[in-house]
Each structure stands twice: as structure tokens, then as C-alpha cells.
Amino acid sequence: MNVLDEVMTVAEAAERWGKASITVRQACTGYKKATPRFREDEARQSGATWLITVAGMTRVFGPEPDYQ
């Protein structure tokens, strides 16, 4: 298993799960009246880029859809 396959950017995660990028970003940062949905071991900011684990996306948004 390649550990890099378990981490993705907000844009990649949004595309893979069929979500809007802002929805995934707000799950990372929280917003007005909501706290972040990801735990510290599921998402972190690297410069201006958020990195998210597959496990975090699965916990927050459910399994990755199987589009065919």
C-alpha cells in the first residue's frame, strides 16, 4: 500500500465523492456556527492547501461513490 494513495487535496476529494469543493473545505475549517467535521488525524493544512485522508472522507461523507 502506498501511503500517498491515502491522502488527497480538497479538489480531488470533492471530485471523487461528488461534492462541491466548498463543502469539503468547510468540513476542514468549520464555518460560522459549525465546528470542523474532520478530526486532527484526518485533515491538515499545508500552506494554502488542505490535505484529507480517504478514511476521513469516508467517515464524514460515507463511502466513495462508484460512478460507472
mmCIF file as Biopython writes it, N, C-alpha, C and O atoms, coordinates in Angstrom:
data_model
#
loop_
_atom_site.group_PDB
_atom_site.id
_atom_site.type_symbol
_atom_site.label_atom_id
_atom_site.label_alt_id
_atom_site.label_comp_id
_atom_site.label_asym_id
_atom_site.label_entity_id
_atom_site.label_seq_id
_atom_site.pdbx_PDB_ins_code
_atom_site.Cartn_x
_atom_site.Cartn_y
_atom_site.Cartn_z
_atom_site.occupancy
_atom_site.B_iso_or_equiv
_atom_site.auth_seq_id
_atom_site.auth_asym_id
_atom_site.pdbx_PDB_model_num
ATOM 1   N N  . MET A ? 1  ? 0.844   -1.187 0.000   1.0 0.0 1  A 1 
ATOM 2   C CA . MET A ? 1  ? 0.000   0.000  0.000   1.0 0.0 1  A 1 
ATOM 3   C C  . MET A ? 1  ? 0.889   1.249  0.000   1.0 0.0 1  A 1 
ATOM 4   O O  . MET A ? 1  ? 1.821   1.359  0.796   1.0 0.0 1  A 1 
ATOM 5   N N  . ASN A ? 2  ? 0.592   2.164  -0.882  1.0 0.0 2  A 1 
ATOM 6   C CA . ASN A ? 2  ? 1.313   3.435  -0.954  1.0 0.0 2  A 1 
ATOM 7   C C  . ASN A ? 2  ? 0.563   4.458  -0.103  1.0 0.0 2  A 1 
ATOM 8   O O  . ASN A ? 2  ? -0.598  4.768  -0.373  1.0 0.0 2  A 1 
ATOM 9   N N  . VAL A ? 3  ? 1.227   4.974  0.917   1.0 0.0 3  A 1 
ATOM 10  C CA . VAL A ? 3  ? 0.593   5.924  1.845   1.0 0.0 3  A 1 
ATOM 11  C C  . VAL A ? 3  ? 0.097   7.174  1.111   1.0 0.0 3  A 1 
ATOM 12  O O  . VAL A ? 3  ? -0.874  7.790  1.553   1.0 0.0 3  A 1 
ATOM 13  N N  . LEU A ? 4  ? 0.726   7.557  0.021   1.0 0.0 4  A 1 
ATOM 14  C CA . LEU A ? 4  ? 0.278   8.744  -0.717  1.0 0.0 4  A 1 
ATOM 15  C C  . LEU A ? 4  ? -1.083  8.535  -1.376  1.0 0.0 4  A 1 
ATOM 16  O O  . LEU A ? 4  ? -1.771  9.507  -1.689  1.0 0.0 4  A 1 
ATOM 17  N N  . ASP A ? 5  ? -1.476  7.292  -1.588  1.0 0.0 5  A 1 
ATOM 18  C CA . ASP A ? 5  ? -2.800  6.998  -2.137  1.0 0.0 5  A 1 
ATOM 19  C C  . ASP A ? 5  ? -3.900  7.241  -1.109  1.0 0.0 5  A 1 
ATOM 20  O O  . ASP A ? 5  ? -5.079  7.277  -1.461  1.0 0.0 5  A 1 
ATOM 21  N N  . GLU A ? 6  ? -3.529  7.404  0.145   1.0 0.0 6  A 1 
ATOM 22  C CA . GLU A ? 6  ? -4.492  7.611  1.225   1.0 0.0 6  A 1 
ATOM 23  C C  . GLU A ? 6  ? -4.722  9.084  1.551   1.0 0.0 6  A 1 
ATOM 24  O O  . GLU A ? 6  ? -5.512  9.402  2.440   1.0 0.0 6  A 1 
ATOM 25  N N  . VAL A ? 7  ? -4.035  9.997  0.834   1.0 0.0 7  A 1 
ATOM 26  C CA . VAL A ? 7  ? -4.138  11.431 1.101   1.0 0.0 7  A 1 
ATOM 27  C C  . VAL A ? 7  ? -4.470  12.151 -0.201  1.0 0.0 7  A 1 
ATOM 28  O O  . VAL A ? 7  ? -3.951  11.799 -1.261  1.0 0.0 7  A 1 
ATOM 29  N N  . MET A ? 8  ? -5.337  13.161 -0.119  1.0 0.0 8  A 1 
ATOM 30  C CA . MET A ? 8  ? -5.716  13.914 -1.315  1.0 0.0 8  A 1 
ATOM 31  C C  . MET A ? 8  ? -6.022  15.364 -0.952  1.0 0.0 8  A 1 
ATOM 32  O O  . MET A ? 8  ? -6.206  15.699 0.218   1.0 0.0 8  A 1 
ATOM 33  N N  . THR A ? 9  ? -6.072  16.209 -1.963  1.0 0.0 9  A 1 
ATOM 34  C CA . THR A ? 9  ? -6.424  17.613 -1.766  1.0 0.0 9  A 1 
ATOM 35  C C  . THR A ? 9  ? -7.944  17.754 -1.703  1.0 0.0 9  A 1 
ATOM 36  O O  . THR A ? 9  ? -8.679  16.817 -2.014  1.0 0.0 9  A 1 
ATOM 37  N N  . VAL A ? 10 ? -8.398  18.924 -1.300  1.0 0.0 10 A 1 
ATOM 38  C CA . VAL A ? 10 ? -9.832  19.214 -1.261  1.0 0.0 10 A 1 
ATOM 39  C C  . VAL A ? 10 ? -10.449 19.014 -2.636  1.0 0.0 10 A 1 
ATOM 40  O O  . VAL A ? 10 ? -11.513 18.405 -2.754  1.0 0.0 10 A 1 
ATOM 41  N N  . ALA A ? 11 ? -9.792  19.521 -3.680  1.0 0.0 11 A 1 
ATOM 42  C CA . ALA A ? 11 ? -10.340 19.414 -5.037  1.0 0.0 11 A 1 
ATOM 43  C C  . ALA A ? 11 ? -10.494 17.954 -5.460  1.0 0.0 11 A 1 
ATOM 44  O O  . ALA A ? 11 ? -11.524 17.570 -6.015  1.0 0.0 11 A 1 
ATOM 45  N N  . GLU A ? 12 ? -9.476  17.146 -5.201  1.0 0.0 12 A 1 
ATOM 46  C CA . GLU A ? 12 ? -9.550  15.730 -5.562  1.0 0.0 12 A 1 
ATOM 47  C C  . GLU A ? 12 ? -10.633 15.017 -4.752  1.0 0.0 12 A 1 
ATOM 48  O O  . GLU A ? 12 ? -11.406 14.233 -5.301  1.0 0.0 12 A 1 
ATOM 49  N N  . ALA A ? 13 ? -10.687 15.288 -3.458  1.0 0.0 13 A 1 
ATOM 50  C CA . ALA A ? 13 ? -11.689 14.650 -2.603  1.0 0.0 13 A 1 
ATOM 51  C C  . ALA A ? 13 ? -13.099 15.022 -3.066  1.0 0.0 13 A 1 
ATOM 52  O O  . ALA A ? 13 ? -13.976 14.162 -3.143  1.0 0.0 13 A 1 
ATOM 53  N N  . ALA A ? 14 ? -13.317 16.301 -3.372  1.0 0.0 14 A 1 
ATOM 54  C CA . ALA A ? 14 ? -14.633 16.753 -3.823  1.0 0.0 14 A 1 
ATOM 55  C C  . ALA A ? 14 ? -15.025 16.052 -5.115  1.0 0.0 14 A 1 
ATOM 56  O O  . ALA A ? 14 ? -16.168 15.621 -5.268  1.0 0.0 14 A 1 
ATOM 57  N N  . GLU A ? 15 ? -14.097 15.939 -6.031  1.0 0.0 15 A 1 
ATOM 58  C CA . GLU A ? 15 ? -14.378 15.269 -7.307  1.0 0.0 15 A 1 
ATOM 59  C C  . GLU A ? 15 ? -14.690 13.792 -7.097  1.0 0.0 15 A 1 
ATOM 60  O O  . GLU A ? 15 ? -15.659 13.273 -7.651  1.0 0.0 15 A 1 
ATOM 61  N N  . ARG A ? 16 ? -13.873 13.119 -6.301  1.0 0.0 16 A 1 
ATOM 62  C CA . ARG A ? 16 ? -14.062 11.682 -6.079  1.0 0.0 16 A 1 
ATOM 63  C C  . ARG A ? 16 ? -15.371 11.365 -5.366  1.0 0.0 16 A 1 
ATOM 64  O O  . ARG A ? 16 ? -15.984 10.334 -5.640  1.0 0.0 16 A 1 
ATOM 65  N N  . TRP A ? 17 ? -15.807 12.229 -4.462  1.0 0.0 17 A 1 
ATOM 66  C CA . TRP A ? 17 ? -17.035 11.983 -3.695  1.0 0.0 17 A 1 
ATOM 67  C C  . TRP A ? 17 ? -18.251 12.696 -4.291  1.0 0.0 17 A 1 
ATOM 68  O O  . TRP A ? 17 ? -19.359 12.555 -3.774  1.0 0.0 17 A 1 
ATOM 69  N N  . GLY A ? 18 ? -18.061 13.450 -5.358  1.0 0.0 18 A 1 
ATOM 70  C CA . GLY A ? 18 ? -19.179 14.148 -5.987  1.0 0.0 18 A 1 
ATOM 71  C C  . GLY A ? 18 ? -19.733 15.278 -5.142  1.0 0.0 18 A 1 
ATOM 72  O O  . GLY A ? 18 ? -20.940 15.521 -5.143  1.0 0.0 18 A 1 
ATOM 73  N N  . LYS A ? 19 ? -18.870 15.964 -4.425  1.0 0.0 19 A 1 
ATOM 74  C CA . LYS A ? 19 ? -19.260 17.088 -3.565  1.0 0.0 19 A 1 
ATOM 75  C C  . LYS A ? 19 ? -18.683 18.379 -4.132  1.0 0.0 19 A 1 
ATOM 76  O O  . LYS A ? 19 ? -17.758 18.351 -4.943  1.0 0.0 19 A 1 
ATOM 77  N N  . ALA A ? 20 ? -19.229 19.497 -3.704  1.0 0.0 20 A 1 
ATOM 78  C CA . ALA A ? 20 ? -18.654 20.790 -4.067  1.0 0.0 20 A 1 
ATOM 79  C C  . ALA A ? 20 ? -17.380 21.008 -3.244  1.0 0.0 20 A 1 
ATOM 80  O O  . ALA A ? 20 ? -17.309 20.602 -2.084  1.0 0.0 20 A 1 
ATOM 81  N N  . SER A ? 21 ? -16.394 21.640 -3.839  1.0 0.0 21 A 1 
ATOM 82  C CA . SER A ? 21 ? -15.134 21.901 -3.129  1.0 0.0 21 A 1 
ATOM 83  C C  . SER A ? 21 ? -15.368 22.671 -1.836  1.0 0.0 21 A 1 
ATOM 84  O O  . SER A ? 21 ? -14.721 22.398 -0.825  1.0 0.0 21 A 1 
ATOM 85  N N  . ILE A ? 22 ? -16.289 23.634 -1.860  1.0 0.0 22 A 1 
ATOM 86  C CA . ILE A ? 22 ? -16.549 24.445 -0.666  1.0 0.0 22 A 1 
ATOM 87  C C  . ILE A ? 22 ? -17.115 23.577 0.461   1.0 0.0 22 A 1 
ATOM 88  O O  . ILE A ? 22 ? -16.837 23.832 1.633   1.0 0.0 22 A 1 
ATOM 89  N N  . THR A ? 23 ? -17.891 22.575 0.125   1.0 0.0 23 A 1 
ATOM 90  C CA . THR A ? 23 ? -18.455 21.676 1.139   1.0 0.0 23 A 1 
ATOM 91  C C  . THR A ? 23 ? -17.345 20.927 1.867   1.0 0.0 23 A 1 
ATOM 92  O O  . THR A ? 23 ? -17.363 20.806 3.092   1.0 0.0 23 A 1 
ATOM 93  N N  . VAL A ? 24 ? -16.378 20.426 1.096   1.0 0.0 24 A 1 
ATOM 94  C CA . VAL A ? 24 ? -15.257 19.685 1.681   1.0 0.0 24 A 1 
ATOM 95  C C  . VAL A ? 24 ? -14.356 20.642 2.467   1.0 0.0 24 A 1 
ATOM 96  O O  . VAL A ? 24 ? -13.904 20.308 3.562   1.0 0.0 24 A 1 
ATOM 97  N N  . ARG A ? 25 ? -14.097 21.821 1.917   1.0 0.0 25 A 1 
ATOM 98  C CA . ARG A ? 25 ? -13.250 22.801 2.610   1.0 0.0 25 A 1 
ATOM 99  C C  . ARG A ? 25 ? -13.884 23.217 3.938   1.0 0.0 25 A 1 
ATOM 100 O O  . ARG A ? 25 ? -13.186 23.329 4.946   1.0 0.0 25 A 1 
ATOM 101 N N  . GLN A ? 26 ? -15.187 23.446 3.951   1.0 0.0 26 A 1 
ATOM 102 C CA . GLN A ? 26 ? -15.857 23.833 5.193   1.0 0.0 26 A 1 
ATOM 103 C C  . GLN A ? 26 ? -15.856 22.688 6.209   1.0 0.0 26 A 1 
ATOM 104 O O  . GLN A ? 26 ? -15.879 22.934 7.415   1.0 0.0 26 A 1 
ATOM 105 N N  . ALA A ? 27 ? -15.829 21.459 5.740   1.0 0.0 27 A 1 
ATOM 106 C CA . ALA A ? 27 ? -15.701 20.329 6.664   1.0 0.0 27 A 1 
ATOM 107 C C  . ALA A ? 27 ? -14.321 20.348 7.317   1.0 0.0 27 A 1 
ATOM 108 O O  . ALA A ? 27 ? -14.153 19.857 8.433   1.0 0.0 27 A 1 
ATOM 109 N N  . CYS A ? 28 ? -13.338 20.911 6.625   1.0 0.0 28 A 1 
ATOM 110 C CA . CYS A ? 28 ? -11.976 21.040 7.172   1.0 0.0 28 A 1 
ATOM 111 C C  . CYS A ? 28 ? -11.886 22.196 8.163   1.0 0.0 28 A 1 
ATOM 112 O O  . CYS A ? 28 ? -11.320 22.054 9.247   1.0 0.0 28 A 1 
ATOM 113 N N  . THR A ? 29 ? -12.444 23.331 7.785   1.0 0.0 29 A 1 
ATOM 114 C CA . THR A ? 29 ? -12.239 24.565 8.548   1.0 0.0 29 A 1 
ATOM 115 C C  . THR A ? 29 ? -13.355 24.895 9.525   1.0 0.0 29 A 1 
ATOM 116 O O  . THR A ? 29 ? -13.146 25.618 10.499  1.0 0.0 29 A 1 
ATOM 117 N N  . GLY A ? 30 ? -14.538 24.361 9.262   1.0 0.0 30 A 1 
ATOM 118 C CA . GLY A ? 30 ? -15.705 24.802 10.008  1.0 0.0 30 A 1 
ATOM 119 C C  . GLY A ? 30 ? -16.201 26.102 9.390   1.0 0.0 30 A 1 
ATOM 120 O O  . GLY A ? 30 ? -15.572 26.635 8.476   1.0 0.0 30 A 1 
ATOM 121 N N  . TYR A ? 31 ? -17.297 26.601 9.873   1.0 0.0 31 A 1 
ATOM 122 C CA . TYR A ? 31 ? -17.836 27.870 9.395   1.0 0.0 31 A 1 
ATOM 123 C C  . TYR A ? 31 ? -18.745 28.447 10.456  1.0 0.0 31 A 1 
ATOM 124 O O  . TYR A ? 31 ? -19.004 27.811 11.478  1.0 0.0 31 A 1 
ATOM 125 N N  . LYS A ? 32 ? -19.215 29.616 10.221  1.0 0.0 32 A 1 
ATOM 126 C CA . LYS A ? 32 ? -19.982 30.424 11.167  1.0 0.0 32 A 1 
ATOM 127 C C  . LYS A ? 32 ? -20.426 29.711 12.448  1.0 0.0 32 A 1 
ATOM 128 O O  . LYS A ? 32 ? -19.902 30.013 13.520  1.0 0.0 32 A 1 
ATOM 129 N N  . LYS A ? 33 ? -21.367 28.783 12.365  1.0 0.0 33 A 1 
ATOM 130 C CA . LYS A ? 33 ? -21.897 28.155 13.574  1.0 0.0 33 A 1 
ATOM 131 C C  . LYS A ? 33 ? -21.554 26.674 13.675  1.0 0.0 33 A 1 
ATOM 132 O O  . LYS A ? 33 ? -22.093 25.977 14.534  1.0 0.0 33 A 1 
ATOM 133 N N  . ALA A ? 34 ? -20.672 26.186 12.821  1.0 0.0 34 A 1 
ATOM 134 C CA . ALA A ? 34 ? -20.328 24.759 12.844  1.0 0.0 34 A 1 
ATOM 135 C C  . ALA A ? 34 ? -18.825 24.575 13.016  1.0 0.0 34 A 1 
ATOM 136 O O  . ALA A ? 34 ? -18.025 25.301 12.424  1.0 0.0 34 A 1 
ATOM 137 N N  . THR A ? 35 ? -18.463 23.619 13.815  1.0 0.0 35 A 1 
ATOM 138 C CA . THR A ? 35 ? -17.049 23.299 14.004  1.0 0.0 35 A 1 
ATOM 139 C C  . THR A ? 35 ? -16.583 22.390 12.869  1.0 0.0 35 A 1 
ATOM 140 O O  . THR A ? 35 ? -17.414 21.811 12.169  1.0 0.0 35 A 1 
ATOM 141 N N  . PRO A ? 36 ? -15.269 22.254 12.674  1.0 0.0 36 A 1 
ATOM 142 C CA . PRO A ? 36 ? -14.768 21.345 11.639  1.0 0.0 36 A 1 
ATOM 143 C C  . PRO A ? 36 ? -15.280 19.916 11.859  1.0 0.0 36 A 1 
ATOM 144 O O  . PRO A ? 36 ? -15.423 19.470 12.997  1.0 0.0 36 A 1 
ATOM 145 N N  . ARG A ? 37 ? -15.551 19.215 10.771  1.0 0.0 37 A 1 
ATOM 146 C CA . ARG A ? 37 ? -16.077 17.853 10.863  1.0 0.0 37 A 1 
ATOM 147 C C  . ARG A ? 37 ? -14.967 16.807 10.871  1.0 0.0 37 A 1 
ATOM 148 O O  . ARG A ? 37 ? -15.161 15.698 11.367  1.0 0.0 37 A 1 
ATOM 149 N N  . PHE A ? 38 ? -13.799 17.157 10.320  1.0 0.0 38 A 1 
ATOM 150 C CA . PHE A ? 38 ? -12.675 16.222 10.306  1.0 0.0 38 A 1 
ATOM 151 C C  . PHE A ? 38 ? -11.908 16.306 11.613  1.0 0.0 38 A 1 
ATOM 152 O O  . PHE A ? 38 ? -11.806 17.375 12.216  1.0 0.0 38 A 1 
ATOM 153 N N  . ARG A ? 39 ? -11.375 15.185 12.044  1.0 0.0 39 A 1 
ATOM 154 C CA . ARG A ? 39 ? -10.511 15.158 13.233  1.0 0.0 39 A 1 
ATOM 155 C C  . ARG A ? 39 ? -9.092  15.547 12.803  1.0 0.0 39 A 1 
ATOM 156 O O  . ARG A ? 39 ? -8.774  15.592 11.614  1.0 0.0 39 A 1 
ATOM 157 N N  . GLU A ? 40 ? -8.253  15.825 13.800  1.0 0.0 40 A 1 
ATOM 158 C CA . GLU A ? 40 ? -6.873  16.245 13.534  1.0 0.0 40 A 1 
ATOM 159 C C  . GLU A ? 40 ? -6.085  15.219 12.732  1.0 0.0 40 A 1 
ATOM 160 O O  . GLU A ? 40 ? -5.195  15.592 11.967  1.0 0.0 40 A 1 
ATOM 161 N N  . ASP A ? 41 ? -6.393  13.935 12.890  1.0 0.0 41 A 1 
ATOM 162 C CA . ASP A ? 41 ? -5.648  12.912 12.163  1.0 0.0 41 A 1 
ATOM 163 C C  . ASP A ? 41 ? -6.254  12.610 10.790  1.0 0.0 41 A 1 
ATOM 164 O O  . ASP A ? 41 ? -5.789  11.704 10.099  1.0 0.0 41 A 1 
ATOM 165 N N  . GLU A ? 42 ? -7.293  13.365 10.387  1.0 0.0 42 A 1 
ATOM 166 C CA . GLU A ? 42 ? -7.943  13.138 9.099   1.0 0.0 42 A 1 
ATOM 167 C C  . GLU A ? 42 ? -7.700  14.258 8.096   1.0 0.0 42 A 1 
ATOM 168 O O  . GLU A ? 42 ? -7.815  14.030 6.892   1.0 0.0 42 A 1 
ATOM 169 N N  . ALA A ? 43 ? -7.372  15.446 8.550   1.0 0.0 43 A 1 
ATOM 170 C CA . ALA A ? 43 ? -7.157  16.576 7.648   1.0 0.0 43 A 1 
ATOM 171 C C  . ALA A ? 43 ? -6.182  17.556 8.283   1.0 0.0 43 A 1 
ATOM 172 O O  . ALA A ? 43 ? -6.175  17.762 9.497   1.0 0.0 43 A 1 
ATOM 173 N N  . ARG A ? 44 ? -5.359  18.154 7.427   1.0 0.0 44 A 1 
ATOM 174 C CA . ARG A ? 44 ? -4.465  19.200 7.914   1.0 0.0 44 A 1 
ATOM 175 C C  . ARG A ? 44 ? -4.149  20.151 6.775   1.0 0.0 44 A 1 
ATOM 176 O O  . ARG A ? 44 ? -4.251  19.794 5.601   1.0 0.0 44 A 1 
ATOM 177 N N  . GLN A ? 45 ? -3.765  21.364 7.136   1.0 0.0 45 A 1 
ATOM 178 C CA . GLN A ? 45 ? -3.440  22.376 6.158   1.0 0.0 45 A 1 
ATOM 179 C C  . GLN A ? 45 ? -1.941  22.389 5.925   1.0 0.0 45 A 1 
ATOM 180 O O  . GLN A ? 45 ? -1.154  22.390 6.872   1.0 0.0 45 A 1 
ATOM 181 N N  . SER A ? 46 ? -1.551  22.400 4.657   1.0 0.0 46 A 1 
ATOM 182 C CA . SER A ? 46 ? -0.154  22.515 4.258   1.0 0.0 46 A 1 
ATOM 183 C C  . SER A ? 46 ? -0.054  23.755 3.381   1.0 0.0 46 A 1 
ATOM 184 O O  . SER A ? 46 ? -0.382  23.709 2.195   1.0 0.0 46 A 1 
ATOM 185 N N  . GLY A ? 47 ? 0.397   24.858 3.960   1.0 0.0 47 A 1 
ATOM 186 C CA . GLY A ? 47 ? 0.373   26.131 3.242   1.0 0.0 47 A 1 
ATOM 187 C C  . GLY A ? 47 ? -1.080  26.525 3.013   1.0 0.0 47 A 1 
ATOM 188 O O  . GLY A ? 47 ? -1.859  26.618 3.962   1.0 0.0 47 A 1 
ATOM 189 N N  . ALA A ? 48 ? -1.442  26.755 1.760   1.0 0.0 48 A 1 
ATOM 190 C CA . ALA A ? 48 ? -2.824  27.118 1.433   1.0 0.0 48 A 1 
ATOM 191 C C  . ALA A ? 48 ? -3.656  25.897 1.047   1.0 0.0 48 A 1 
ATOM 192 O O  . ALA A ? 48 ? -4.843  26.025 0.745   1.0 0.0 48 A 1 
ATOM 193 N N  . THR A ? 49 ? -3.045  24.726 1.055   1.0 0.0 49 A 1 
ATOM 194 C CA . THR A ? 49 ? -3.705  23.506 0.604   1.0 0.0 49 A 1 
ATOM 195 C C  . THR A ? 49 ? -4.119  22.625 1.771   1.0 0.0 49 A 1 
ATOM 196 O O  . THR A ? 49 ? -3.325  22.361 2.674   1.0 0.0 49 A 1 
ATOM 197 N N  . TRP A ? 50 ? -5.372  22.169 1.747   1.0 0.0 50 A 1 
ATOM 198 C CA . TRP A ? 50 ? -5.840  21.211 2.742   1.0 0.0 50 A 1 
ATOM 199 C C  . TRP A ? 50 ? -5.610  19.812 2.211   1.0 0.0 50 A 1 
ATOM 200 O O  . TRP A ? 50 ? -5.892  19.529 1.047   1.0 0.0 50 A 1 
ATOM 201 N N  . LEU A ? 51 ? -5.093  18.928 3.068   1.0 0.0 51 A 1 
ATOM 202 C CA . LEU A ? 51 ? -4.890  17.524 2.741   1.0 0.0 51 A 1 
ATOM 203 C C  . LEU A ? 51 ? -5.823  16.695 3.604   1.0 0.0 51 A 1 
ATOM 204 O O  . LEU A ? 51 ? -5.936  16.916 4.810   1.0 0.0 51 A 1 
ATOM 205 N N  . ILE A ? 52 ? -6.488  15.742 2.974   1.0 0.0 52 A 1 
ATOM 206 C CA . ILE A ? 52 ? -7.514  14.950 3.652   1.0 0.0 52 A 1 
ATOM 207 C C  . ILE A ? 52 ? -7.259  13.476 3.398   1.0 0.0 52 A 1 
ATOM 208 O O  . ILE A ? 52 ? -6.854  13.090 2.301   1.0 0.0 52 A 1 
ATOM 209 N N  . THR A ? 53 ? -7.495  12.655 4.407   1.0 0.0 53 A 1 
ATOM 210 C CA . THR A ? 53 ? -7.323  11.215 4.234   1.0 0.0 53 A 1 
ATOM 211 C C  . THR A ? 53 ? -8.598  10.591 3.663   1.0 0.0 53 A 1 
ATOM 212 O O  . THR A ? 53 ? -9.699  11.114 3.834   1.0 0.0 53 A 1 
ATOM 213 N N  . VAL A ? 54 ? -8.416  9.465  2.985   1.0 0.0 54 A 1 
ATOM 214 C CA . VAL A ? 54 ? -9.554  8.704  2.476   1.0 0.0 54 A 1 
ATOM 215 C C  . VAL A ? 54 ? -10.437 8.267  3.646   1.0 0.0 54 A 1 
ATOM 216 O O  . VAL A ? 54 ? -11.664 8.307  3.550   1.0 0.0 54 A 1 
ATOM 217 N N  . ALA A ? 55 ? -9.818  7.853  4.741   1.0 0.0 55 A 1 
ATOM 218 C CA . ALA A ? 55 ? -10.576 7.427  5.917   1.0 0.0 55 A 1 
ATOM 219 C C  . ALA A ? 55 ? -11.442 8.564  6.465   1.0 0.0 55 A 1 
ATOM 220 O O  . ALA A ? 55 ? -12.574 8.334  6.889   1.0 0.0 55 A 1 
ATOM 221 N N  . GLY A ? 56 ? -10.913 9.780  6.457   1.0 0.0 56 A 1 
ATOM 222 C CA . GLY A ? 56 ? -11.679 10.934 6.923   1.0 0.0 56 A 1 
ATOM 223 C C  . GLY A ? 56 ? -12.868 11.220 6.026   1.0 0.0 56 A 1 
ATOM 224 O O  . GLY A ? 56 ? -13.972 11.472 6.509   1.0 0.0 56 A 1 
ATOM 225 N N  . MET A ? 57 ? -12.643 11.181 4.715   1.0 0.0 57 A 1 
ATOM 226 C CA . MET A ? 57 ? -13.739 11.403 3.781   1.0 0.0 57 A 1 
ATOM 227 C C  . MET A ? 57 ? -14.813 10.340 3.949   1.0 0.0 57 A 1 
ATOM 228 O O  . MET A ? 57 ? -16.005 10.644 3.906   1.0 0.0 57 A 1 
ATOM 229 N N  . THR A ? 58 ? -14.398 9.104  4.138   1.0 0.0 58 A 1 
ATOM 230 C CA . THR A ? 58 ? -15.355 8.009  4.302   1.0 0.0 58 A 1 
ATOM 231 C C  . THR A ? 58 ? -16.166 8.187  5.584   1.0 0.0 58 A 1 
ATOM 232 O O  . THR A ? 58 ? -17.374 7.951  5.594   1.0 0.0 58 A 1 
ATOM 233 N N  . ARG A ? 59 ? -15.506 8.601  6.659   1.0 0.0 59 A 1 
ATOM 234 C CA . ARG A ? 59 ? -16.220 8.799  7.925   1.0 0.0 59 A 1 
ATOM 235 C C  . ARG A ? 59 ? -17.217 9.944  7.828   1.0 0.0 59 A 1 
ATOM 236 O O  . ARG A ? 59 ? -18.344 9.825  8.309   1.0 0.0 59 A 1 
ATOM 237 N N  . VAL A ? 60 ? -16.815 11.055 7.210   1.0 0.0 60 A 1 
ATOM 238 C CA . VAL A ? 60 ? -17.657 12.247 7.168   1.0 0.0 60 A 1 
ATOM 239 C C  . VAL A ? 60 ? -18.733 12.167 6.075   1.0 0.0 60 A 1 
ATOM 240 O O  . VAL A ? 60 ? -19.881 12.544 6.313   1.0 0.0 60 A 1 
ATOM 241 N N  . PHE A ? 61 ? -18.370 11.681 4.884   1.0 0.0 61 A 1 
ATOM 242 C CA . PHE A ? 61 ? -19.290 11.715 3.740   1.0 0.0 61 A 1 
ATOM 243 C C  . PHE A ? 61 ? -19.760 10.334 3.274   1.0 0.0 61 A 1 
ATOM 244 O O  . PHE A ? 61 ? -20.512 10.232 2.305   1.0 0.0 61 A 1 
ATOM 245 N N  . GLY A ? 62 ? -19.327 9.286  3.949   1.0 0.0 62 A 1 
ATOM 246 C CA . GLY A ? 62 ? -19.727 7.942  3.542   1.0 0.0 62 A 1 
ATOM 247 C C  . GLY A ? 62 ? -18.756 7.371  2.523   1.0 0.0 62 A 1 
ATOM 248 O O  . GLY A ? 62 ? -17.797 8.041  2.138   1.0 0.0 62 A 1 
ATOM 249 N N  . PRO A ? 63 ? -18.993 6.136  2.080   1.0 0.0 63 A 1 
ATOM 250 C CA . PRO A ? 63 ? -18.076 5.501  1.147   1.0 0.0 63 A 1 
ATOM 251 C C  . PRO A ? 63 ? -18.004 6.251  -0.177  1.0 0.0 63 A 1 
ATOM 252 O O  . PRO A ? 63 ? -18.959 6.910  -0.590  1.0 0.0 63 A 1 
ATOM 253 N N  . GLU A ? 64 ? -16.857 6.138  -0.828  1.0 0.0 64 A 1 
ATOM 254 C CA . GLU A ? 64 ? -16.672 6.784  -2.123  1.0 0.0 64 A 1 
ATOM 255 C C  . GLU A ? 64 ? -17.661 6.189  -3.131  1.0 0.0 64 A 1 
ATOM 256 O O  . GLU A ? 64 ? -17.742 4.969  -3.275  1.0 0.0 64 A 1 
ATOM 257 N N  . PRO A ? 65 ? -18.415 7.052  -3.829  1.0 0.0 65 A 1 
ATOM 258 C CA . PRO A ? 65 ? -19.387 6.545  -4.808  1.0 0.0 65 A 1 
ATOM 259 C C  . PRO A ? 65 ? -18.691 5.790  -5.936  1.0 0.0 65 A 1 
ATOM 260 O O  . PRO A ? 65 ? -17.567 6.116  -6.319  1.0 0.0 65 A 1 
ATOM 261 N N  . ASP A ? 66 ? -19.362 4.801  -6.448  1.0 0.0 66 A 1 
ATOM 262 C CA . ASP A ? 66 ? -18.835 4.005  -7.561  1.0 0.0 66 A 1 
ATOM 263 C C  . ASP A ? 66 ? -19.563 4.437  -8.825  1.0 0.0 66 A 1 
ATOM 264 O O  . ASP A ? 66 ? -20.565 3.839  -9.219  1.0 0.0 66 A 1 
ATOM 265 N N  . TYR A ? 67 ? -19.037 5.494  -9.459  1.0 0.0 67 A 1 
ATOM 266 C CA . TYR A ? 67 ? -19.667 6.008  -10.680 1.0 0.0 67 A 1 
ATOM 267 C C  . TYR A ? 67 ? -19.274 5.142  -11.852 1.0 0.0 67 A 1 
ATOM 268 O O  . TYR A ? 67 ? -18.096 4.844  -12.048 1.0 0.0 67 A 1 
ATOM 269 N N  . GLN A ? 68 ? -20.270 4.734  -12.639 1.0 0.0 68 A 1 
ATOM 270 C CA . GLN A ? 68 ? -19.968 3.939  -13.835 1.0 0.0 68 A 1 
ATOM 271 C C  . GLN A ? 68 ? -20.739 4.431  -15.015 1.0 0.0 68 A 1 
ATOM 272 O O  . GLN A ? 68 ? -20.611 3.882  -16.109 1.0 0.0 68 A 1 
#
